[in-house]
Amino acid sequence: MYNFQVNDMTCGHCASTVEKAVKGVDAAAQVKIDLTTHKVEIASTKPVEAFAAAITEAGYTGELQQ
């Protein structure tokens, strides 16, 4: 389980874009997005670096939370 803080994700379109980026890495990933707190929770066996890169490539700043 990976948790990202994506503070520049501010609307439904942003959330959709981030989710599509995550699914582009792993179509089977479980993705939960909380737009109010700007949190993205990803359940996947793929490496976290791949998701971080995908979020960045989508135009957002995702910080991995420990």
mmCIF file as Biopython writes it, N, C-alpha, C and O atoms, coordinates in Angstrom:
data_model
#
loop_
_atom_site.group_PDB
_atom_site.id
_atom_site.type_symbol
_atom_site.label_atom_id
_atom_site.label_alt_id
_atom_site.label_comp_id
_atom_site.label_asym_id
_atom_site.label_entity_id
_atom_site.label_seq_id
_atom_site.pdbx_PDB_ins_code
_atom_site.Cartn_x
_atom_site.Cartn_y
_atom_site.Cartn_z
_atom_site.occupancy
_atom_site.B_iso_or_equiv
_atom_site.auth_seq_id
_atom_site.auth_asym_id
_atom_site.pdbx_PDB_model_num
ATOM 1   N N  . MET A ? 1  ? 0.846   -1.185 0.000   1.0 0.0 1  A 1 
ATOM 2   C CA . MET A ? 1  ? 0.000   0.000  0.000   1.0 0.0 1  A 1 
ATOM 3   C C  . MET A ? 1  ? 0.886   1.240  0.000   1.0 0.0 1  A 1 
ATOM 4   O O  . MET A ? 1  ? 1.776   1.382  0.839   1.0 0.0 1  A 1 
ATOM 5   N N  . TYR A ? 2  ? 0.635   2.121  -0.936  1.0 0.0 2  A 1 
ATOM 6   C CA . TYR A ? 2  ? 1.390   3.372  -1.041  1.0 0.0 2  A 1 
ATOM 7   C C  . TYR A ? 2  ? 0.441   4.538  -0.810  1.0 0.0 2  A 1 
ATOM 8   O O  . TYR A ? 2  ? -0.691  4.527  -1.295  1.0 0.0 2  A 1 
ATOM 9   N N  . ASN A ? 3  ? 0.892   5.530  -0.082  1.0 0.0 3  A 1 
ATOM 10  C CA . ASN A ? 3  ? 0.095   6.723  0.174   1.0 0.0 3  A 1 
ATOM 11  C C  . ASN A ? 3  ? 0.857   7.946  -0.315  1.0 0.0 3  A 1 
ATOM 12  O O  . ASN A ? 3  ? 1.993   8.194  0.089   1.0 0.0 3  A 1 
ATOM 13  N N  . PHE A ? 4  ? 0.215   8.695  -1.186  1.0 0.0 4  A 1 
ATOM 14  C CA . PHE A ? 4  ? 0.801   9.920  -1.709  1.0 0.0 4  A 1 
ATOM 15  C C  . PHE A ? 4  ? -0.024  11.116 -1.266  1.0 0.0 4  A 1 
ATOM 16  O O  . PHE A ? 4  ? -1.251  11.048 -1.193  1.0 0.0 4  A 1 
ATOM 17  N N  . GLN A ? 5  ? 0.656   12.201 -0.973  1.0 0.0 5  A 1 
ATOM 18  C CA . GLN A ? 5  ? 0.024   13.495 -0.732  1.0 0.0 5  A 1 
ATOM 19  C C  . GLN A ? 5  ? 0.195   14.287 -2.025  1.0 0.0 5  A 1 
ATOM 20  O O  . GLN A ? 5  ? 1.321   14.569 -2.433  1.0 0.0 5  A 1 
ATOM 21  N N  . VAL A ? 6  ? -0.904  14.643 -2.667  1.0 0.0 6  A 1 
ATOM 22  C CA . VAL A ? 6  ? -0.863  15.347 -3.949  1.0 0.0 6  A 1 
ATOM 23  C C  . VAL A ? 6  ? -1.599  16.672 -3.760  1.0 0.0 6  A 1 
ATOM 24  O O  . VAL A ? 6  ? -2.776  16.791 -4.102  1.0 0.0 6  A 1 
ATOM 25  N N  . ASN A ? 7  ? -0.899  17.663 -3.214  1.0 0.0 7  A 1 
ATOM 26  C CA . ASN A ? 7  ? -1.538  18.930 -2.844  1.0 0.0 7  A 1 
ATOM 27  C C  . ASN A ? 7  ? -2.049  19.740 -4.028  1.0 0.0 7  A 1 
ATOM 28  O O  . ASN A ? 7  ? -2.946  20.567 -3.864  1.0 0.0 7  A 1 
ATOM 29  N N  . ASP A ? 8  ? -1.492  19.517 -5.225  1.0 0.0 8  A 1 
ATOM 30  C CA . ASP A ? 8  ? -1.965  20.285 -6.379  1.0 0.0 8  A 1 
ATOM 31  C C  . ASP A ? 8  ? -3.087  19.560 -7.128  1.0 0.0 8  A 1 
ATOM 32  O O  . ASP A ? 8  ? -3.420  19.946 -8.248  1.0 0.0 8  A 1 
ATOM 33  N N  . MET A ? 9  ? -3.665  18.539 -6.544  1.0 0.0 9  A 1 
ATOM 34  C CA . MET A ? 9  ? -4.850  17.857 -7.066  1.0 0.0 9  A 1 
ATOM 35  C C  . MET A ? 9  ? -6.057  18.514 -6.392  1.0 0.0 9  A 1 
ATOM 36  O O  . MET A ? 9  ? -6.360  18.224 -5.234  1.0 0.0 9  A 1 
ATOM 37  N N  . THR A ? 10 ? -6.742  19.398 -7.119  1.0 0.0 10 A 1 
ATOM 38  C CA . THR A ? 10 ? -7.736  20.257 -6.480  1.0 0.0 10 A 1 
ATOM 39  C C  . THR A ? 10 ? -9.177  20.074 -6.958  1.0 0.0 10 A 1 
ATOM 40  O O  . THR A ? 10 ? -10.091 20.681 -6.400  1.0 0.0 10 A 1 
ATOM 41  N N  . CYS A ? 11 ? -9.393  19.246 -7.983  1.0 0.0 11 A 1 
ATOM 42  C CA . CYS A ? 11 ? -10.752 19.106 -8.503  1.0 0.0 11 A 1 
ATOM 43  C C  . CYS A ? 11 ? -10.981 17.690 -9.022  1.0 0.0 11 A 1 
ATOM 44  O O  . CYS A ? 11 ? -10.060 16.874 -9.050  1.0 0.0 11 A 1 
ATOM 45  N N  . GLY A ? 12 ? -12.188 17.413 -9.423  1.0 0.0 12 A 1 
ATOM 46  C CA . GLY A ? 12 ? -12.532 16.099 -9.938  1.0 0.0 12 A 1 
ATOM 47  C C  . GLY A ? 12 ? -11.734 15.715 -11.173 1.0 0.0 12 A 1 
ATOM 48  O O  . GLY A ? 12 ? -11.352 14.557 -11.342 1.0 0.0 12 A 1 
ATOM 49  N N  . HIS A ? 13 ? -11.485 16.690 -12.031 1.0 0.0 13 A 1 
ATOM 50  C CA . HIS A ? 13 ? -10.688 16.416 -13.232 1.0 0.0 13 A 1 
ATOM 51  C C  . HIS A ? 13 ? -9.271  16.026 -12.848 1.0 0.0 13 A 1 
ATOM 52  O O  . HIS A ? 13 ? -8.693  15.109 -13.432 1.0 0.0 13 A 1 
ATOM 53  N N  . CYS A ? 14 ? -8.715  16.719 -11.869 1.0 0.0 14 A 1 
ATOM 54  C CA . CYS A ? 14 ? -7.367  16.393 -11.377 1.0 0.0 14 A 1 
ATOM 55  C C  . CYS A ? 14 ? -7.334  14.965 -10.850 1.0 0.0 14 A 1 
ATOM 56  O O  . CYS A ? 14 ? -6.431  14.194 -11.174 1.0 0.0 14 A 1 
ATOM 57  N N  . ALA A ? 15 ? -8.320  14.621 -10.039 1.0 0.0 15 A 1 
ATOM 58  C CA . ALA A ? 15 ? -8.389  13.282 -9.454  1.0 0.0 15 A 1 
ATOM 59  C C  . ALA A ? 15 ? -8.483  12.224 -10.546 1.0 0.0 15 A 1 
ATOM 60  O O  . ALA A ? 15 ? -7.841  11.177 -10.459 1.0 0.0 15 A 1 
ATOM 61  N N  . SER A ? 16 ? -9.272  12.493 -11.561 1.0 0.0 16 A 1 
ATOM 62  C CA . SER A ? 16 ? -9.419  11.562 -12.673 1.0 0.0 16 A 1 
ATOM 63  C C  . SER A ? 16 ? -8.098  11.387 -13.419 1.0 0.0 16 A 1 
ATOM 64  O O  . SER A ? 16 ? -7.735  10.272 -13.793 1.0 0.0 16 A 1 
ATOM 65  N N  . THR A ? 17 ? -7.390  12.478 -13.631 1.0 0.0 17 A 1 
ATOM 66  C CA . THR A ? 17 ? -6.103  12.430 -14.314 1.0 0.0 17 A 1 
ATOM 67  C C  . THR A ? 17 ? -5.089  11.613 -13.519 1.0 0.0 17 A 1 
ATOM 68  O O  . THR A ? 17 ? -4.352  10.809 -14.088 1.0 0.0 17 A 1 
ATOM 69  N N  . VAL A ? 18 ? -5.053  11.820 -12.212 1.0 0.0 18 A 1 
ATOM 70  C CA . VAL A ? 18 ? -4.134  11.071 -11.351 1.0 0.0 18 A 1 
ATOM 71  C C  . VAL A ? 18 ? -4.498  9.586  -11.361 1.0 0.0 18 A 1 
ATOM 72  O O  . VAL A ? 18 ? -3.621  8.725  -11.435 1.0 0.0 18 A 1 
ATOM 73  N N  . GLU A ? 19 ? -5.790  9.295  -11.286 1.0 0.0 19 A 1 
ATOM 74  C CA . GLU A ? 19 ? -6.204  7.890  -11.302 1.0 0.0 19 A 1 
ATOM 75  C C  . GLU A ? 19 ? -5.822  7.213  -12.621 1.0 0.0 19 A 1 
ATOM 76  O O  . GLU A ? 19 ? -5.368  6.068  -12.621 1.0 0.0 19 A 1 
ATOM 77  N N  . LYS A ? 20 ? -6.004  7.911  -13.738 1.0 0.0 20 A 1 
ATOM 78  C CA . LYS A ? 20 ? -5.626  7.351  -15.036 1.0 0.0 20 A 1 
ATOM 79  C C  . LYS A ? 20 ? -4.117  7.106  -15.103 1.0 0.0 20 A 1 
ATOM 80  O O  . LYS A ? 20 ? -3.675  6.109  -15.673 1.0 0.0 20 A 1 
ATOM 81  N N  . ALA A ? 21 ? -3.330  8.010  -14.523 1.0 0.0 21 A 1 
ATOM 82  C CA . ALA A ? 21 ? -1.873  7.838  -14.513 1.0 0.0 21 A 1 
ATOM 83  C C  . ALA A ? 21 ? -1.489  6.591  -13.717 1.0 0.0 21 A 1 
ATOM 84  O O  . ALA A ? 21 ? -0.630  5.815  -14.137 1.0 0.0 21 A 1 
ATOM 85  N N  . VAL A ? 22 ? -2.132  6.411  -12.573 1.0 0.0 22 A 1 
ATOM 86  C CA . VAL A ? 22 ? -1.866  5.237  -11.729 1.0 0.0 22 A 1 
ATOM 87  C C  . VAL A ? 22 ? -2.267  3.963  -12.468 1.0 0.0 22 A 1 
ATOM 88  O O  . VAL A ? 22 ? -1.512  2.991  -12.477 1.0 0.0 22 A 1 
ATOM 89  N N  . LYS A ? 23 ? -3.436  3.958  -13.080 1.0 0.0 23 A 1 
ATOM 90  C CA . LYS A ? 23 ? -3.918  2.788  -13.805 1.0 0.0 23 A 1 
ATOM 91  C C  . LYS A ? 23 ? -3.051  2.494  -15.032 1.0 0.0 23 A 1 
ATOM 92  O O  . LYS A ? 23 ? -2.993  1.357  -15.500 1.0 0.0 23 A 1 
ATOM 93  N N  . GLY A ? 24 ? -2.377  3.527  -15.549 1.0 0.0 24 A 1 
ATOM 94  C CA . GLY A ? 24 ? -1.453  3.327  -16.657 1.0 0.0 24 A 1 
ATOM 95  C C  . GLY A ? 24 ? -0.245  2.501  -16.254 1.0 0.0 24 A 1 
ATOM 96  O O  . GLY A ? 24 ? 0.352   1.821  -17.089 1.0 0.0 24 A 1 
ATOM 97  N N  . VAL A ? 25 ? 0.113   2.557  -14.995 1.0 0.0 25 A 1 
ATOM 98  C CA . VAL A ? 25 ? 1.223   1.760  -14.457 1.0 0.0 25 A 1 
ATOM 99  C C  . VAL A ? 25 ? 0.738   0.354  -14.145 1.0 0.0 25 A 1 
ATOM 100 O O  . VAL A ? 25 ? 1.405   -0.628 -14.472 1.0 0.0 25 A 1 
ATOM 101 N N  . ASP A ? 26 ? -0.426  0.258  -13.511 1.0 0.0 26 A 1 
ATOM 102 C CA . ASP A ? 26 ? -0.978  -1.040 -13.115 1.0 0.0 26 A 1 
ATOM 103 C C  . ASP A ? 26 ? -2.501  -0.962 -13.211 1.0 0.0 26 A 1 
ATOM 104 O O  . ASP A ? 26 ? -3.165  -0.390 -12.347 1.0 0.0 26 A 1 
ATOM 105 N N  . ALA A ? 27 ? -3.037  -1.552 -14.281 1.0 0.0 27 A 1 
ATOM 106 C CA . ALA A ? 27 ? -4.482  -1.496 -14.513 1.0 0.0 27 A 1 
ATOM 107 C C  . ALA A ? 27 ? -5.266  -2.178 -13.399 1.0 0.0 27 A 1 
ATOM 108 O O  . ALA A ? 27 ? -6.440  -1.871 -13.195 1.0 0.0 27 A 1 
ATOM 109 N N  . ALA A ? 28 ? -4.630  -3.104 -12.670 1.0 0.0 28 A 1 
ATOM 110 C CA . ALA A ? 28 ? -5.308  -3.831 -11.604 1.0 0.0 28 A 1 
ATOM 111 C C  . ALA A ? 28 ? -5.160  -3.161 -10.234 1.0 0.0 28 A 1 
ATOM 112 O O  . ALA A ? 28 ? -5.673  -3.668 -9.236  1.0 0.0 28 A 1 
ATOM 113 N N  . ALA A ? 29 ? -4.473  -2.044 -10.186 1.0 0.0 29 A 1 
ATOM 114 C CA . ALA A ? 29 ? -4.246  -1.359 -8.907  1.0 0.0 29 A 1 
ATOM 115 C C  . ALA A ? 29 ? -5.565  -0.888 -8.302  1.0 0.0 29 A 1 
ATOM 116 O O  . ALA A ? 29 ? -6.476  -0.469 -9.016  1.0 0.0 29 A 1 
ATOM 117 N N  . GLN A ? 30 ? -5.650  -0.963 -6.980  1.0 0.0 30 A 1 
ATOM 118 C CA . GLN A ? 30 ? -6.783  -0.400 -6.250  1.0 0.0 30 A 1 
ATOM 119 C C  . GLN A ? 30 ? -6.398  1.041  -5.908  1.0 0.0 30 A 1 
ATOM 120 O O  . GLN A ? 30 ? -5.365  1.271  -5.279  1.0 0.0 30 A 1 
ATOM 121 N N  . VAL A ? 31 ? -7.209  1.996  -6.311  1.0 0.0 31 A 1 
ATOM 122 C CA . VAL A ? 31 ? -6.897  3.404  -6.102  1.0 0.0 31 A 1 
ATOM 123 C C  . VAL A ? 31 ? -8.018  4.071  -5.320  1.0 0.0 31 A 1 
ATOM 124 O O  . VAL A ? 31 ? -9.184  3.988  -5.705  1.0 0.0 31 A 1 
ATOM 125 N N  . LYS A ? 32 ? -7.669  4.727  -4.228  1.0 0.0 32 A 1 
ATOM 126 C CA . LYS A ? 32 ? -8.625  5.528  -3.458  1.0 0.0 32 A 1 
ATOM 127 C C  . LYS A ? 32 ? -8.105  6.946  -3.443  1.0 0.0 32 A 1 
ATOM 128 O O  . LYS A ? 32 ? -6.955  7.197  -3.082  1.0 0.0 32 A 1 
ATOM 129 N N  . ILE A ? 33 ? -8.963  7.875  -3.840  1.0 0.0 33 A 1 
ATOM 130 C CA . ILE A ? 33 ? -8.574  9.285  -3.867  1.0 0.0 33 A 1 
ATOM 131 C C  . ILE A ? 33 ? -9.506  10.069 -2.946  1.0 0.0 33 A 1 
ATOM 132 O O  . ILE A ? 33 ? -10.729 9.986  -3.059  1.0 0.0 33 A 1 
ATOM 133 N N  . ASP A ? 34 ? -8.911  10.823 -2.043  1.0 0.0 34 A 1 
ATOM 134 C CA . ASP A ? 34 ? -9.662  11.716 -1.162  1.0 0.0 34 A 1 
ATOM 135 C C  . ASP A ? 34 ? -9.295  13.138 -1.556  1.0 0.0 34 A 1 
ATOM 136 O O  . ASP A ? 34 ? -8.251  13.663 -1.169  1.0 0.0 34 A 1 
ATOM 137 N N  . LEU A ? 35 ? -10.170 13.740 -2.326  1.0 0.0 35 A 1 
ATOM 138 C CA . LEU A ? 35 ? -9.904  15.079 -2.854  1.0 0.0 35 A 1 
ATOM 139 C C  . LEU A ? 35 ? -9.830  16.126 -1.747  1.0 0.0 35 A 1 
ATOM 140 O O  . LEU A ? 35 ? -9.080  17.094 -1.865  1.0 0.0 35 A 1 
ATOM 141 N N  . THR A ? 36 ? -10.588 15.948 -0.690  1.0 0.0 36 A 1 
ATOM 142 C CA . THR A ? 36 ? -10.604 16.913 0.415   1.0 0.0 36 A 1 
ATOM 143 C C  . THR A ? 36 ? -9.242  17.014 1.094   1.0 0.0 36 A 1 
ATOM 144 O O  . THR A ? 36 ? -8.779  18.105 1.425   1.0 0.0 36 A 1 
ATOM 145 N N  . THR A ? 37 ? -8.609  15.857 1.297   1.0 0.0 37 A 1 
ATOM 146 C CA . THR A ? 37 ? -7.305  15.844 1.978   1.0 0.0 37 A 1 
ATOM 147 C C  . THR A ? 37 ? -6.136  15.720 1.006   1.0 0.0 37 A 1 
ATOM 148 O O  . THR A ? 37 ? -4.977  15.726 1.418   1.0 0.0 37 A 1 
ATOM 149 N N  . HIS A ? 38 ? -6.443  15.606 -0.284  1.0 0.0 38 A 1 
ATOM 150 C CA . HIS A ? 38 ? -5.434  15.491 -1.351  1.0 0.0 38 A 1 
ATOM 151 C C  . HIS A ? 38 ? -4.604  14.217 -1.217  1.0 0.0 38 A 1 
ATOM 152 O O  . HIS A ? 38 ? -3.415  14.212 -1.537  1.0 0.0 38 A 1 
ATOM 153 N N  . LYS A ? 39 ? -5.230  13.136 -0.742  1.0 0.0 39 A 1 
ATOM 154 C CA . LYS A ? 39 ? -4.508  11.879 -0.550  1.0 0.0 39 A 1 
ATOM 155 C C  . LYS A ? 39 ? -4.877  10.870 -1.634  1.0 0.0 39 A 1 
ATOM 156 O O  . LYS A ? 39 ? -6.031  10.759 -2.048  1.0 0.0 39 A 1 
ATOM 157 N N  . VAL A ? 40 ? -3.856  10.141 -2.077  1.0 0.0 40 A 1 
ATOM 158 C CA . VAL A ? 40 ? -4.039  9.067  -3.049  1.0 0.0 40 A 1 
ATOM 159 C C  . VAL A ? 40 ? -3.465  7.801  -2.424  1.0 0.0 40 A 1 
ATOM 160 O O  . VAL A ? 40 ? -2.288  7.747  -2.068  1.0 0.0 40 A 1 
ATOM 161 N N  . GLU A ? 41 ? -4.309  6.790  -2.297  1.0 0.0 41 A 1 
ATOM 162 C CA . GLU A ? 41 ? -3.901  5.512  -1.716  1.0 0.0 41 A 1 
ATOM 163 C C  . GLU A ? 41 ? -3.899  4.481  -2.841  1.0 0.0 41 A 1 
ATOM 164 O O  . GLU A ? 41 ? -4.893  4.320  -3.549  1.0 0.0 41 A 1 
ATOM 165 N N  . ILE A ? 42 ? -2.775  3.785  -2.998  1.0 0.0 42 A 1 
ATOM 166 C CA . ILE A ? 42 ? -2.626  2.825  -4.085  1.0 0.0 42 A 1 
ATOM 167 C C  . ILE A ? 42 ? -2.259  1.463  -3.508  1.0 0.0 42 A 1 
ATOM 168 O O  . ILE A ? 42 ? -1.303  1.344  -2.742  1.0 0.0 42 A 1 
ATOM 169 N N  . ALA A ? 43 ? -3.020  0.440  -3.877  1.0 0.0 43 A 1 
ATOM 170 C CA . ALA A ? 43 ? -2.693  -0.935 -3.507  1.0 0.0 43 A 1 
ATOM 171 C C  . ALA A ? 43 ? -2.236  -1.649 -4.769  1.0 0.0 43 A 1 
ATOM 172 O O  . ALA A ? 43 ? -3.020  -1.874 -5.691  1.0 0.0 43 A 1 
ATOM 173 N N  . SER A ? 44 ? -0.943  -2.005 -4.794  1.0 0.0 44 A 1 
ATOM 174 C CA . SER A ? 44 ? -0.369  -2.639 -5.974  1.0 0.0 44 A 1 
ATOM 175 C C  . SER A ? 44 ? 0.942   -3.314 -5.605  1.0 0.0 44 A 1 
ATOM 176 O O  . SER A ? 44 ? 1.558   -2.988 -4.591  1.0 0.0 44 A 1 
ATOM 177 N N  . THR A ? 45 ? 1.357   -4.247 -6.431  1.0 0.0 45 A 1 
ATOM 178 C CA . THR A ? 45 ? 2.647   -4.903 -6.230  1.0 0.0 45 A 1 
ATOM 179 C C  . THR A ? 45 ? 3.734   -4.261 -7.091  1.0 0.0 45 A 1 
ATOM 180 O O  . THR A ? 45 ? 4.904   -4.629 -6.989  1.0 0.0 45 A 1 
ATOM 181 N N  . LYS A ? 46 ? 3.361   -3.319 -7.926  1.0 0.0 46 A 1 
ATOM 182 C CA . LYS A ? 46 ? 4.344   -2.616 -8.762  1.0 0.0 46 A 1 
ATOM 183 C C  . LYS A ? 46 ? 5.190   -1.692 -7.883  1.0 0.0 46 A 1 
ATOM 184 O O  . LYS A ? 46 ? 4.753   -1.299 -6.802  1.0 0.0 46 A 1 
ATOM 185 N N  . PRO A ? 47 ? 6.400   -1.341 -8.340  1.0 0.0 47 A 1 
ATOM 186 C CA . PRO A ? 47 ? 7.271   -0.485 -7.515  1.0 0.0 47 A 1 
ATOM 187 C C  . PRO A ? 47 ? 6.722   0.936  -7.347  1.0 0.0 47 A 1 
ATOM 188 O O  . PRO A ? 47 ? 6.162   1.521  -8.275  1.0 0.0 47 A 1 
ATOM 189 N N  . VAL A ? 48 ? 6.898   1.464  -6.149  1.0 0.0 48 A 1 
ATOM 190 C CA . VAL A ? 48 ? 6.383   2.792  -5.819  1.0 0.0 48 A 1 
ATOM 191 C C  . VAL A ? 48 ? 6.953   3.861  -6.746  1.0 0.0 48 A 1 
ATOM 192 O O  . VAL A ? 48 ? 6.275   4.839  -7.061  1.0 0.0 48 A 1 
ATOM 193 N N  . GLU A ? 49 ? 8.193   3.676  -7.180  1.0 0.0 49 A 1 
ATOM 194 C CA . GLU A ? 49 ? 8.833   4.665  -8.066  1.0 0.0 49 A 1 
ATOM 195 C C  . GLU A ? 49 ? 8.064   4.836  -9.371  1.0 0.0 49 A 1 
ATOM 196 O O  . GLU A ? 49 ? 8.019   5.932  -9.930  1.0 0.0 49 A 1 
ATOM 197 N N  . ALA A ? 50 ? 7.460   3.755  -9.855  1.0 0.0 50 A 1 
ATOM 198 C CA . ALA A ? 50 ? 6.694   3.829  -11.102 1.0 0.0 50 A 1 
ATOM 199 C C  . ALA A ? 50 ? 5.465   4.719  -10.929 1.0 0.0 50 A 1 
ATOM 200 O O  . ALA A ? 50 ? 5.111   5.481  -11.828 1.0 0.0 50 A 1 
ATOM 201 N N  . PHE A ? 51 ? 4.817   4.617  -9.767  1.0 0.0 51 A 1 
ATOM 202 C CA . PHE A ? 51 ? 3.643   5.461  -9.505  1.0 0.0 51 A 1 
ATOM 203 C C  . PHE A ? 51 ? 4.046   6.918  -9.292  1.0 0.0 51 A 1 
ATOM 204 O O  . PHE A ? 51 ? 3.360   7.827  -9.759  1.0 0.0 51 A 1 
ATOM 205 N N  . ALA A ? 52 ? 5.149   7.141  -8.592  1.0 0.0 52 A 1 
ATOM 206 C CA . ALA A ? 52 ? 5.637   8.505  -8.377  1.0 0.0 52 A 1 
ATOM 207 C C  . ALA A ? 52 ? 5.934   9.166  -9.716  1.0 0.0 52 A 1 
ATOM 208 O O  . ALA A ? 52 ? 5.574   10.323 -9.934  1.0 0.0 52 A 1 
ATOM 209 N N  . ALA A ? 53 ? 6.588   8.435  -10.610 1.0 0.0 53 A 1 
ATOM 210 C CA . ALA A ? 53 ? 6.909   8.971  -11.937 1.0 0.0 53 A 1 
ATOM 211 C C  . ALA A ? 53 ? 5.647   9.260  -12.740 1.0 0.0 53 A 1 
ATOM 212 O O  . ALA A ? 53 ? 5.562   10.285 -13.415 1.0 0.0 53 A 1 
ATOM 213 N N  . ALA A ? 54 ? 4.667   8.362  -12.670 1.0 0.0 54 A 1 
ATOM 214 C CA . ALA A ? 54 ? 3.424   8.550  -13.429 1.0 0.0 54 A 1 
ATOM 215 C C  . ALA A ? 54 ? 2.659   9.772  -12.945 1.0 0.0 54 A 1 
ATOM 216 O O  . ALA A ? 54 ? 2.113   10.521 -13.756 1.0 0.0 54 A 1 
ATOM 217 N N  . ILE A ? 55 ? 2.614   9.985  -11.627 1.0 0.0 55 A 1 
ATOM 218 C CA . ILE A ? 55 ? 1.926   11.158 -11.080 1.0 0.0 55 A 1 
ATOM 219 C C  . ILE A ? 55 ? 2.637   12.436 -11.527 1.0 0.0 55 A 1 
ATOM 220 O O  . ILE A ? 55 ? 1.991   13.420 -11.886 1.0 0.0 55 A 1 
ATOM 221 N N  . THR A ? 56 ? 3.962   12.414 -11.501 1.0 0.0 56 A 1 
ATOM 222 C CA . THR A ? 56 ? 4.740   13.576 -11.946 1.0 0.0 56 A 1 
ATOM 223 C C  . THR A ? 56 ? 4.521   13.840 -13.430 1.0 0.0 56 A 1 
ATOM 224 O O  . THR A ? 56 ? 4.327   14.986 -13.837 1.0 0.0 56 A 1 
ATOM 225 N N  . GLU A ? 57 ? 4.552   12.782 -14.241 1.0 0.0 57 A 1 
ATOM 226 C CA . GLU A ? 57 ? 4.350   12.933 -15.689 1.0 0.0 57 A 1 
ATOM 227 C C  . GLU A ? 57 ? 2.953   13.457 -16.004 1.0 0.0 57 A 1 
ATOM 228 O O  . GLU A ? 57 ? 2.752   14.102 -17.034 1.0 0.0 57 A 1 
ATOM 229 N N  . ALA A ? 58 ? 1.993   13.189 -15.133 1.0 0.0 58 A 1 
ATOM 230 C CA . ALA A ? 58 ? 0.622   13.686 -15.332 1.0 0.0 58 A 1 
ATOM 231 C C  . ALA A ? 58 ? 0.518   15.163 -14.961 1.0 0.0 58 A 1 
ATOM 232 O O  . ALA A ? 58 ? -0.511  15.796 -15.194 1.0 0.0 58 A 1 
ATOM 233 N N  . GLY A ? 59 ? 1.591   15.709 -14.382 1.0 0.0 59 A 1 
ATOM 234 C CA . GLY A ? 59 ? 1.616   17.147 -14.076 1.0 0.0 59 A 1 
ATOM 235 C C  . GLY A ? 59 ? 1.360   17.486 -12.619 1.0 0.0 59 A 1 
ATOM 236 O O  . GLY A ? 59 ? 1.066   18.637 -12.295 1.0 0.0 59 A 1 
ATOM 237 N N  . TYR A ? 60 ? 1.468   16.501 -11.738 1.0 0.0 60 A 1 
ATOM 238 C CA . TYR A ? 60 ? 1.179   16.733 -10.331 1.0 0.0 60 A 1 
ATOM 239 C C  . TYR A ? 60 ? 2.389   16.414 -9.462  1.0 0.0 60 A 1 
ATOM 240 O O  . TYR A ? 60 ? 3.299   15.695 -9.874  1.0 0.0 60 A 1 
ATOM 241 N N  . THR A ? 61 ? 2.376   16.959 -8.264  1.0 0.0 61 A 1 
ATOM 242 C CA . THR A ? 61 ? 3.467   16.761 -7.323  1.0 0.0 61 A 1 
ATOM 243 C C  . THR A ? 61 ? 2.993   15.806 -6.234  1.0 0.0 61 A 1 
ATOM 244 O O  . THR A ? 61 ? 2.257   16.195 -5.327  1.0 0.0 61 A 1 
ATOM 245 N N  . GLY A ? 62 ? 3.423   14.562 -6.335  1.0 0.0 62 A 1 
ATOM 246 C CA . GLY A ? 62 ? 3.033   13.558 -5.369  1.0 0.0 62 A 1 
ATOM 247 C C  . GLY A ? 62 ? 4.162   13.277 -4.386  1.0 0.0 62 A 1 
ATOM 248 O O  . GLY A ? 62 ? 5.264   12.908 -4.792  1.0 0.0 62 A 1 
ATOM 249 N N  . GLU A ? 63 ? 3.895   13.451 -3.107  1.0 0.0 63 A 1 
ATOM 250 C CA . GLU A ? 63 ? 4.887   13.154 -2.077  1.0 0.0 63 A 1 
ATOM 251 C C  . GLU A ? 63 ? 4.500   11.859 -1.397  1.0 0.0 63 A 1 
ATOM 252 O O  . GLU A ? 63 ? 3.394   11.737 -0.870  1.0 0.0 63 A 1 
ATOM 253 N N  . LEU A ? 64 ? 5.405   10.886 -1.405  1.0 0.0 64 A 1 
ATOM 254 C CA . LEU A ? 64 ? 5.160   9.616  -0.744  1.0 0.0 64 A 1 
ATOM 255 C C  . LEU A ? 64 ? 5.121   9.828  0.766   1.0 0.0 64 A 1 
ATOM 256 O O  . LEU A ? 64 ? 6.024   10.431 1.345   1.0 0.0 64 A 1 
ATOM 257 N N  . GLN A ? 65 ? 4.064   9.323  1.390   1.0 0.0 65 A 1 
ATOM 258 C CA . GLN A ? 65 ? 3.910   9.432  2.839   1.0 0.0 65 A 1 
ATOM 259 C C  . GLN A ? 65 ? 4.353   8.132  3.484   1.0 0.0 65 A 1 
ATOM 260 O O  . GLN A ? 65 ? 4.029   7.051  2.993   1.0 0.0 65 A 1 
ATOM 261 N N  . GLN A ? 66 ? 5.084   8.227  4.572   1.0 0.0 66 A 1 
ATOM 262 C CA . GLN A ? 66 ? 5.567   7.025  5.261   1.0 0.0 66 A 1 
ATOM 263 C C  . GLN A ? 66 ? 4.557   6.536  6.260   1.0 0.0 66 A 1 
ATOM 264 O O  . GLN A ? 66 ? 4.792   5.534  6.935   1.0 0.0 66 A 1 
#
